[in-house]
Amino acid sequence: MPAQPTGETPPRDGSLPASAGIGAAARGLSLYVHVPYCRVRCGYCDFNTYTAEDLGPGASRDDYRSNLARELDLSARVLASTGGADRRVTTVFFGGGTPTMLAAEVLAGVMDDIRARFRLAPDVEVTTEANPDTLDPTYIATLAGAGFTRISLGMQSAVPHVLATLDRTHDPEKIPDVAKWIKEAGLELSLDLIYGTPGETIDDWRRSLDVALSNDVDHISAYSLIVEPGTKMGAMVRRGELPMPDEDDLADKYEIADAAMEAAGLHWYEVSNWSTSAATRCDHNMAYWRNADWWGFGPGAHSHIGGVRFWNAKHPRAWSDRLSAGESPAIGREVLEESTQEIERIMLAARIDSELPLDSLGPGSDTAIEGFVKQGLLDGDAVDEGRFEPTLQGRLMADYMVRILTDYVD
């Protein structure tokens, strides 16, 4: 797992600087709930996850809801002190780990705990990530009854040997059944895919796309595999047992994905995300990309409130011990300078279709924009209308454009 960032030590009661409350009442709020439990630890994953054997009493799945309730209480107090007591929660996202390693009744209970402490918008988006092998019709129906609106299903691939390389344990043949159960329950369906796994051919990738798009899917996230140094896969690549993903292969597979999505009626709205319409985009992720306010609950979760970023103790034991002692689980924080916030705004907005107004960029950036159009990275007509709309090639070169544009930040 990657090391946590360094920063100042936050107060034990979790209180925030007065600056975090400026304009708070008018801002929406998103909640992220980190569930760190997994059946197995996938070889490519460097997320903050633990198997059942890693944890003992006080930090186990059985203790999760009661520990989380303590953090919910703390956050409600802190937000009230910053003038945000009546803020509406617009999105809730359960991520992991594998949230559906918890019983459906526990996830439903956590939603009850959230409603008891926060005002939820009438059209609140409530998502959980899930592995296909943790779901059945009864489980899904319980989530629907508890107010969940969408499930993000970790499909990753439809090809057994690719899943084996990733250490994914689910049966790809089950995907159509699970997708059907989700839609029959009235929930939106999002599928997560990974491309570039060592040994994955172009035909393998086309097969995964065909299977994903053959279901009544509302949203697809497709991410290129990143080999993290501290993972099992990272060690295998370092020892020469697996090849490092090839950049040209990744670009080819991205282009294949985009063409397949468009043909099936899904359109890109963020570099790695496609949806059937604006209504089926992931509003929670949009909140991240817009640098909105969110509070992250659970071990290792990160939060961003009013220009203040803070993060929790990573290990479930350290997280639960702090909460049991009546203290905030946050172990570090950073008050972001205006220039840092501006750089991050550009970095995030440049990845979203027409989200970065050109007139919001620094003086002199028009020369860079003209250059991007000439290089075929931005749509010229959109630029004439003041919009930053990357072409297909521009999406592949988004980081390059961001590096240049952030040079114009004072």
C-alpha positions as CSV (number, residue, x, y, z in Angstrom):
1,M,0.0,0.0,0.0
2,P,1.3,3.5,-0.7
3,A,2.4,5.7,2.1
4,Q,0.0,8.3,3.4
5,P,0.8,12.0,2.7
6,T,2.5,14.1,5.2
7,G,0.8,17.1,6.8
8,E,0.1,18.9,10.0
9,T,-1.4,17.0,12.9
10,P,-5.2,17.8,13.2
11,P,-6.9,18.5,16.5
12,R,-8.1,15.4,18.4
13,D,-11.7,16.5,18.2
14,G,-11.5,16.8,14.4
15,S,-12.4,20.5,14.3
16,L,-11.6,22.4,11.1
17,P,-10.2,25.9,10.6
18,A,-12.8,28.7,10.4
19,S,-11.9,29.1,6.7
20,A,-13.5,25.7,5.9
21,G,-16.9,27.1,6.9
22,I,-16.9,30.1,4.6
23,G,-19.9,29.6,2.3
24,A,-20.5,26.1,3.7
25,A,-24.3,26.5,3.9
26,A,-24.5,27.0,0.1
27,R,-22.3,24.0,-0.8
28,G,-23.5,20.5,-1.3
29,L,-21.9,17.6,0.4
30,S,-20.8,14.1,-0.7
31,L,-20.1,11.2,1.6
32,Y,-17.6,8.4,0.9
33,V,-17.8,5.2,3.1
34,H,-14.6,3.0,2.9
35,V,-15.2,-0.6,3.6
36,P,-11.8,-2.2,3.8
37,Y,-12.7,-5.9,3.7
38,C,-11.9,-8.3,0.9
39,R,-12.2,-12.0,0.4
40,V,-8.7,-12.1,-1.2
41,R,-6.2,-9.3,-1.9
42,C,-5.9,-8.9,-5.7
43,G,-2.3,-8.9,-7.0
44,Y,-2.6,-5.5,-8.8
45,C,-4.4,-3.7,-6.0
46,D,-2.7,-1.2,-3.7
47,F,-5.9,0.1,-2.0
48,N,-6.3,0.0,1.8
49,T,-7.8,-3.5,2.1
50,Y,-7.7,-6.4,4.5
51,T,-8.8,-10.0,4.5
52,A,-10.7,-11.5,7.4
53,E,-7.5,-13.2,8.7
54,D,-5.8,-9.8,9.0
55,L,-8.0,-8.4,11.7
56,G,-9.2,-9.3,15.2
57,P,-11.9,-8.2,17.6
58,G,-12.7,-4.5,17.5
59,A,-11.6,-4.0,13.9
60,S,-13.5,-6.8,12.2
61,R,-16.6,-6.7,10.0
62,D,-18.7,-7.4,13.1
63,D,-17.6,-4.1,14.7
64,Y,-17.7,-2.0,11.5
65,R,-21.1,-0.4,11.8
66,S,-20.8,0.7,15.4
67,N,-17.3,2.2,14.8
68,L,-18.6,4.0,11.7
69,A,-21.5,5.4,13.7
70,R,-19.0,7.1,16.0
71,E,-17.3,8.7,13.1
72,L,-20.7,9.8,11.6
73,D,-21.5,11.5,15.0
74,L,-18.1,13.3,15.0
75,S,-18.5,14.6,11.4
76,A,-22.0,15.8,12.1
77,R,-20.7,17.9,15.0
78,V,-17.7,19.3,13.1
79,L,-19.9,20.2,10.1
80,A,-22.4,21.9,12.4
81,S,-19.6,24.0,13.9
82,T,-18.6,25.2,10.5
83,G,-22.0,26.5,9.6
84,G,-23.0,23.4,7.6
85,A,-25.5,21.8,9.8
86,D,-28.3,22.0,7.1
87,R,-26.1,21.1,4.1
88,R,-27.8,18.5,1.8
89,V,-26.0,15.3,1.0
90,T,-26.2,14.8,-2.8
91,T,-24.2,11.6,-3.1
92,V,-23.2,8.6,-1.0
93,F,-20.6,6.1,-2.2
94,F,-19.6,2.9,-0.6
95,G,-16.1,1.8,-1.8
96,G,-13.4,-0.6,-0.8
97,G,-12.3,-3.1,-0.5
98,T,-15.5,-4.9,-1.2
99,P,-18.5,-3.3,0.6
100,T,-20.7,-6.2,-0.3
101,M,-18.5,-8.4,2.0
102,L,-20.8,-6.9,4.6
103,A,-24.3,-8.3,4.9
104,A,-26.9,-6.3,3.0
105,E,-28.6,-5.5,6.2
106,V,-25.4,-3.9,7.5
107,L,-25.1,-1.7,4.5
108,A,-28.8,-0.8,4.8
109,G,-28.2,0.0,8.5
110,V,-25.3,2.3,7.7
111,M,-27.7,4.2,5.4
112,D,-30.2,4.5,8.3
113,D,-27.3,5.8,10.4
114,I,-26.5,8.4,7.7
115,R,-30.1,9.5,7.4
116,A,-30.3,10.0,11.2
117,R,-27.5,12.5,11.1
118,F,-27.6,14.2,7.7
119,R,-30.2,15.7,5.3
120,L,-30.2,13.7,2.1
121,A,-31.3,15.4,-1.1
122,P,-34.6,13.9,-2.5
123,D,-32.7,12.7,-5.6
124,V,-29.6,11.5,-3.6
125,E,-27.4,9.1,-5.6
126,V,-26.3,6.1,-3.4
127,T,-23.8,3.7,-4.9
128,T,-22.0,0.7,-3.7
129,E,-19.1,-1.1,-5.4
130,A,-19.6,-4.9,-5.5
131,N,-17.9,-8.0,-6.7
132,P,-20.2,-10.3,-8.8
133,D,-19.7,-13.3,-6.5
134,T,-21.1,-11.4,-3.5
135,L,-24.5,-10.6,-5.0
136,D,-27.8,-12.5,-5.4
137,P,-31.4,-11.2,-6.0
138,T,-32.2,-11.0,-2.3
139,Y,-29.1,-9.0,-1.4
140,I,-29.7,-6.6,-4.3
141,A,-33.4,-6.2,-3.3
142,T,-32.4,-5.3,0.2
143,L,-30.1,-2.6,-1.1
144,A,-32.8,-1.2,-3.3
145,G,-35.2,-1.1,-0.4
146,A,-32.6,0.8,1.6
147,G,-32.3,3.6,-0.9
148,F,-29.4,2.5,-3.0
149,T,-29.7,3.8,-6.6
150,R,-26.8,2.2,-8.4
151,I,-24.3,-0.6,-8.2
152,S,-20.8,-0.4,-9.6
153,L,-19.9,-4.0,-10.5
154,G,-16.2,-5.0,-10.6
155,M,-16.3,-7.0,-13.8
156,Q,-12.7,-6.1,-14.9
157,S,-12.6,-8.7,-17.7
158,A,-14.7,-11.5,-19.3
159,V,-11.7,-13.6,-20.0
160,P,-10.7,-16.3,-17.4
161,H,-6.9,-16.1,-17.9
162,V,-7.0,-12.3,-17.6
163,L,-9.0,-12.5,-14.3
164,A,-6.5,-15.2,-13.1
165,T,-3.6,-12.8,-13.7
166,L,-5.4,-10.1,-11.8
167,D,-6.2,-12.6,-8.9
168,R,-9.9,-12.0,-9.4
169,T,-12.0,-14.9,-8.1
170,H,-15.4,-14.4,-9.6
171,D,-16.9,-16.4,-12.5
172,P,-17.2,-14.2,-15.6
173,E,-20.2,-16.4,-16.7
174,K,-22.1,-14.9,-13.8
175,I,-22.0,-11.3,-15.1
176,P,-25.1,-11.4,-17.2
177,D,-27.2,-12.9,-14.4
178,V,-26.0,-10.3,-11.9
179,A,-26.5,-7.5,-14.3
180,K,-30.1,-8.7,-14.9
181,W,-30.8,-8.9,-11.2
182,I,-29.5,-5.3,-10.7
183,K,-31.7,-3.9,-13.5
184,E,-34.8,-5.9,-12.3
185,A,-34.4,-4.3,-8.9
186,G,-34.6,-0.9,-10.5
187,L,-31.0,0.1,-9.9
188,E,-28.6,1.7,-12.3
189,L,-25.8,-0.6,-13.5
190,S,-22.2,0.5,-13.9
191,L,-19.4,-1.9,-14.9
192,D,-15.7,-1.5,-14.1
193,L,-13.2,-2.8,-16.6
194,I,-9.4,-3.0,-16.7
195,Y,-7.3,-3.2,-19.8
196,G,-3.6,-3.8,-20.3
197,T,-3.3,-6.9,-18.0
198,P,-0.1,-8.8,-18.9
199,G,-1.1,-11.5,-21.4
200,E,-4.3,-9.8,-22.5
201,T,-4.6,-9.7,-26.3
202,I,-6.6,-7.3,-28.4
203,D,-9.2,-10.1,-29.0
204,D,-9.4,-10.6,-25.2
205,W,-10.2,-6.9,-24.7
206,R,-12.8,-6.9,-27.5
207,R,-14.4,-9.9,-25.8
208,S,-14.6,-8.1,-22.5
209,L,-16.2,-5.1,-24.2
210,D,-18.7,-7.2,-26.1
211,V,-19.8,-8.9,-22.9
212,A,-20.0,-5.7,-21.0
213,L,-22.0,-3.9,-23.7
214,S,-24.3,-6.9,-24.2
215,N,-25.9,-6.2,-20.8
216,D,-28.3,-3.4,-20.1
217,V,-25.5,-1.2,-18.8
218,D,-25.9,2.5,-17.9
219,H,-22.3,3.4,-17.3
220,I,-18.8,1.9,-17.9
221,S,-15.5,2.8,-16.3
222,A,-12.5,1.5,-18.2
223,Y,-9.1,2.0,-16.6
224,S,-5.6,1.1,-17.9
225,L,-3.8,-1.2,-15.6
226,I,-1.2,0.5,-13.4
227,V,1.5,-1.7,-11.9
228,E,2.1,-0.4,-8.4
229,P,5.5,-1.1,-7.0
230,G,4.3,-2.4,-3.6
231,T,1.9,-5.0,-4.9
232,K,2.3,-8.7,-5.7
233,M,2.0,-7.9,-9.4
234,G,4.7,-5.2,-9.1
235,A,7.0,-7.7,-7.6
236,M,6.3,-10.2,-10.4
237,V,7.1,-7.5,-13.0
238,R,10.3,-6.5,-11.2
239,R,11.4,-10.2,-11.2
240,G,10.6,-10.5,-14.9
241,E,7.8,-13.0,-14.3
242,L,5.2,-10.7,-16.0
243,P,5.8,-8.0,-18.6
244,M,5.2,-4.3,-17.9
245,P,2.0,-3.1,-19.8
246,D,3.0,-1.5,-23.1
247,E,2.0,2.1,-23.7
248,D,1.1,1.6,-27.4
249,D,-1.0,-1.4,-26.5
250,L,-2.8,0.6,-23.8
251,A,-3.5,3.4,-26.3
252,D,-4.8,1.0,-28.9
253,K,-7.1,-0.6,-26.4
254,Y,-8.5,2.8,-25.3
255,E,-9.3,3.7,-28.8
256,I,-11.0,0.3,-29.3
257,A,-13.0,0.9,-26.1
258,D,-14.1,4.4,-27.1
259,A,-15.3,3.1,-30.6
260,A,-17.2,0.2,-29.0
261,M,-18.9,2.5,-26.4
262,E,-20.0,5.0,-29.0
263,A,-21.4,2.3,-31.2
264,A,-23.4,1.0,-28.3
265,G,-24.8,4.4,-27.3
266,L,-22.4,5.3,-24.4
267,H,-20.5,8.6,-24.7
268,W,-17.4,9.7,-22.8
269,Y,-17.8,12.4,-20.2
270,E,-14.5,11.8,-18.4
271,V,-11.4,10.3,-19.8
272,S,-12.0,6.9,-18.3
273,N,-15.8,7.0,-18.0
274,W,-18.7,6.6,-20.5
275,S,-22.5,6.8,-19.8
276,T,-25.7,6.5,-21.7
277,S,-26.8,10.1,-20.8
278,A,-26.0,12.9,-18.5
279,A,-28.5,11.4,-16.0
280,T,-26.5,8.2,-15.7
281,R,-23.1,9.8,-15.1
282,C,-21.6,9.1,-11.6
283,D,-22.5,12.2,-9.7
284,H,-20.3,11.2,-6.8
285,N,-17.1,11.0,-9.0
286,M,-18.2,14.3,-10.6
287,A,-18.0,15.9,-7.1
288,Y,-14.4,14.7,-6.8
289,W,-13.5,16.0,-10.2
290,R,-15.1,19.4,-9.4
291,N,-13.2,19.7,-6.1
292,A,-16.5,19.8,-4.2
293,D,-16.8,19.0,-0.5
294,W,-16.8,15.4,0.6
295,W,-16.3,13.6,3.9
296,G,-14.6,10.2,3.8
297,F,-15.5,7.7,6.5
298,G,-13.6,4.5,7.4
299,P,-10.0,3.4,7.7
300,G,-7.6,5.4,5.5
301,A,-10.5,7.5,4.0
302,H,-9.6,11.0,2.7
303,S,-11.9,14.1,3.0
304,H,-12.0,17.6,1.5
305,I,-14.0,20.3,3.2
306,G,-13.7,23.9,2.2
307,G,-10.1,23.8,1.0
308,V,-9.0,21.6,3.9
309,R,-7.8,18.0,3.0
310,F,-7.5,15.4,5.8
311,W,-7.1,11.7,6.1
312,N,-7.8,8.9,8.5
313,A,-5.5,6.3,10.1
314,K,-5.2,3.5,7.6
315,H,-5.4,0.3,9.7
316,P,-8.8,-0.6,11.0
317,R,-7.4,-1.2,14.5
318,A,-5.9,2.3,14.7
319,W,-9.1,3.8,13.2
320,S,-11.4,2.0,15.7
321,D,-9.1,2.7,18.7
322,R,-9.2,6.4,18.1
323,L,-13.0,6.4,17.7
324,S,-13.4,4.3,20.8
325,A,-11.3,6.9,22.7
326,G,-13.7,9.6,21.6
327,E,-11.1,11.1,19.2
328,S,-11.1,11.9,15.5
329,P,-9.5,9.1,13.4
330,A,-7.9,11.8,11.2
331,I,-4.1,11.7,11.5
332,G,-3.1,14.4,9.1
333,R,-4.4,17.4,7.2
334,E,-3.4,20.1,4.8
335,V,-4.9,23.5,4.3
336,L,-4.6,24.1,0.6
337,E,-3.2,27.3,-0.8
338,E,-5.2,29.1,-3.5
339,S,-2.6,28.3,-6.1
340,T,-2.7,24.6,-5.2
341,Q,-6.5,24.6,-5.5
342,E,-6.3,26.2,-8.9
343,I,-3.8,23.7,-10.1
344,E,-6.0,20.8,-8.9
345,R,-9.0,22.4,-10.5
346,I,-7.3,22.4,-13.9
347,M,-5.9,18.9,-13.5
348,L,-9.4,17.5,-12.8
349,A,-11.5,19.6,-15.1
350,A,-9.3,19.0,-18.1
351,R,-10.3,15.3,-18.0
352,I,-14.0,16.1,-18.3
353,D,-15.8,17.0,-21.5
354,S,-16.3,20.8,-21.6
355,E,-15.8,21.2,-17.9
356,L,-12.9,23.7,-18.1
357,P,-13.9,27.1,-19.2
358,L,-11.2,28.6,-21.3
359,D,-11.7,32.1,-19.9
360,S,-10.9,30.7,-16.4
361,L,-7.3,29.9,-17.4
362,G,-4.3,32.1,-16.7
363,P,-3.1,34.9,-18.9
364,G,-1.1,33.7,-21.9
365,S,-2.7,30.3,-21.9
366,D,-4.5,31.1,-25.2
367,T,-1.2,30.4,-27.0
368,A,-1.1,26.9,-25.5
369,I,-4.8,26.3,-26.4
370,E,-4.1,27.3,-30.0
371,G,-1.2,24.8,-30.1
372,F,-3.4,22.0,-28.8
373,V,-5.9,22.7,-31.6
374,K,-3.2,22.5,-34.2
375,Q,-1.9,19.3,-32.7
376,G,-5.4,17.8,-32.9
377,L,-5.8,17.5,-29.2
378,L,-8.7,19.9,-28.8
379,D,-11.9,20.3,-30.8
380,G,-11.5,23.7,-32.7
381,D,-15.2,24.4,-32.8
382,A,-15.5,23.9,-29.1
383,V,-12.6,26.2,-28.5
384,D,-14.3,28.9,-30.5
385,E,-17.2,28.5,-28.1
386,G,-14.9,28.8,-25.1
387,R,-15.0,25.1,-24.2
388,F,-12.2,22.7,-23.5
389,E,-13.2,19.6,-25.4
390,P,-10.4,17.0,-25.9
391,T,-10.4,14.9,-29.0
392,L,-9.8,11.2,-28.8
393,Q,-6.1,11.9,-29.2
394,G,-6.4,14.7,-26.6
395,R,-7.8,12.3,-24.0
396,L,-4.8,10.1,-24.4
397,M,-2.6,13.3,-24.0
398,A,-4.6,14.9,-21.1
399,D,-1.7,14.8,-18.7
400,Y,0.5,16.5,-21.3
401,M,-2.0,19.4,-21.7
402,V,-2.4,19.7,-18.0
403,R,1.4,20.1,-17.4
404,I,1.4,23.0,-19.8
405,L,-1.7,24.7,-18.6
406,T,-0.7,24.6,-14.9
407,D,2.4,26.6,-15.9
408,Y,0.1,29.6,-16.3
409,V,-1.1,29.5,-12.6
410,D,0.3,32.3,-10.6
